Structures are given as structure tokens and as C-alpha cells.
Amino acid sequence: MMDSLPQIFAQANLPTQVKVYEVSARDGLQAESLTLPAEVRAQLISRLGGAGLRSIEAGSFVSPKAVPQMADTRAVLDELDLGAGISYPVLTPNRRGLDDAMAAGAKDIAVFVSVTESFSRANLGDGLEVTTARNLDVATAATKAGMRARGYLSMVFGDPWEGPVDPQRVVTAAQQLLAAGCSSISLGDTIGTATPGHVSVVLQALIDSGIPVEAIALHTHNTYGQALANVYAALQLGVSEFDASAGGVGGCPFAGSATGNLATEDLLWMLDGLGISTGVDVRAVAETSQWLSQQLGKPLASATSAAIVNQ
């Protein structure tokens, strides 16, 4: 029987260290039909922190009518030690959400900008110009208040209504978020249609525009089974921050073709095998994914989780 860790074969010209940004407790659970109680969500976050993850989305301050799965995010934060050296970002789509996040003691926020008009209207409830201005305002206000802000870009690699997306639109949106104070920009393959060549072209456009590769993160969905291949393409260009979700839980509730996120343990297995340091215990994440599967009452998509736990 093999050990529950991959054999290591490091490759030249790849980052030696990668930050894994855990999204299961927000981006993952918001796409699930079952709403987990705040105490269970807090337990999920605590388990993930115990596995070594140091950036874990804790929830979002949005209307519970729009996203009931994220109700009681303040109660989740109340269960966490916000001074323990772990970042617990919360999504804040408007000034009211930011005010609520500040009142709850949050130190990190995330804002969400679409690069397409159609998705802006479907997901954010208004035209692209309006929603972009609103979220840039939130990011600016947060950073002025001493908070850390992260920017999400959605539909970077294609839109189900509009089709292909010009990489220059992505460049412009990323520059706006950086100018508003965001420390990193997460590029969302929202419907999971990207391939490694496509990822390379978009990333190169960002780098050529002067955006530091250190400020770029990649958020992949595994709709067509390309998530890890796309991560590898990004690694080759020096990207060292990747979003992932324990068990692969989630998707995009506003884009019906999108399936689950890249599973954190699947990402970790590949990174461990490449000799890339993350500080995260892949077995502990796999065990947490099995626990989360029980809480949700359904199997989750991660191949690594099933393989490790069944050894």
C-alpha cells in the first residue's frame, strides 16, 4: 500500500511556494441547496484552519433572501478567533455589506466584478458600469479603513450568453481593481470552459500590461475536467495563488452550466507531487471533505479525498 502522499518530482521554473485560498465555506456552500447552520460552517472553517490553510473565506454579507446559504455570517465570525493569524475574508457586494462586515470585526473583504454585461445583470442585479463602480467604491472604502481587499473577476474565460471574452477587457477590469486597493485579483473561469492555452494567453496579457504576477490568482471550475491542467499552465507563468474548495463543493448558482470548484485536496496532491510548499496537510483536508459530505448528505467530487480515505 502506498503512503497517502505523492512521490515528489520537482520541476524547474515553477513557484516553490503556493498560497491556497480556500473558498468552500462561502463560494462552495452558497451553491448548495442545503443551508448549513452557522455553527457547522464555523466548524468547517476551523477544521480547514487546523489542516494548515491560512486564507479561508468565511461567508458573505448579502441579503439572506438572495443567498440564504450565507445567512448568519456574523454568527460564523463570532465563532472564530479573528486574531489567530488566519485570514477570514467575507464577500461584501455593497456599502451596507461592508458596514456589516466592519461591525462584525472582519479584517478582510472581497469584491466581485463581472467582465461581461450579461453576467453582471444576472448575478449582480444591474448593468456592468453600475456594478463595477459600486464594487470599486467598496474596495476603496475598505482599504481606506485599514482592511485588506481582494478582487474577483467573473466570466474571464467565456460567458454563456455573450461567448468569448476579449482578454483586454480582463486587463482593464483587473487594473481598476488594483487601483481601488485590491491586493490580489482572482481570475474566475466561472463556467469552466478554459483550457491551458487559453489561460496562458489571458495571463500573458495581464503580465504584459504591467500587472505583477504576484497579484494574480486563478479560480478554476472543473466543468470539462480542465481545472488542474489550467492550474499547471498558470504555474508555468509564475502564478502562485489558487482558489480551491474542500471536496470540490460548489459551482456558480447564477450560471447553470458551471459545475464544482477545483477540490482543494486534488490541488494539494498535485502541488505536493511537484515539490511545491503550501503548508497544508492534504490528508487532513481530505478527512474534512468526507465530514462535509456527511453534513451535506451527498458524496463530493474530489477523487483525492476518496482515494486517501479509502486507503
Secondary structure, 3 states (H helix, E strand, C coil): CCCCCCCCCCCCCCCCECEEEECHHHHHHHHCCCCCCHHHHHHHHHHHHHCCCCEECCEECCCCCCCHHHCCHHHHHHCCCCCCCCECCEECCCHHHHHHHHHCCCCEEEEEEECCHHHHHHHHCCCHHHHHHHHHHHHHHHHHCCCEEEEEEECCCCECCCECCCHHHHHHHHHHHHHCCCCEEEEECCCCCCCHHHHHHHHHHHHHCCCCHHHEEEECECCCCCHHHHHHHHHHCCCCEEEEEHHHCCCCCCCCCCCCECEHHHHHHHHHHCCCECCCCHHHHHHHHHHHHHHHCCCCCCHHHHHHHCC
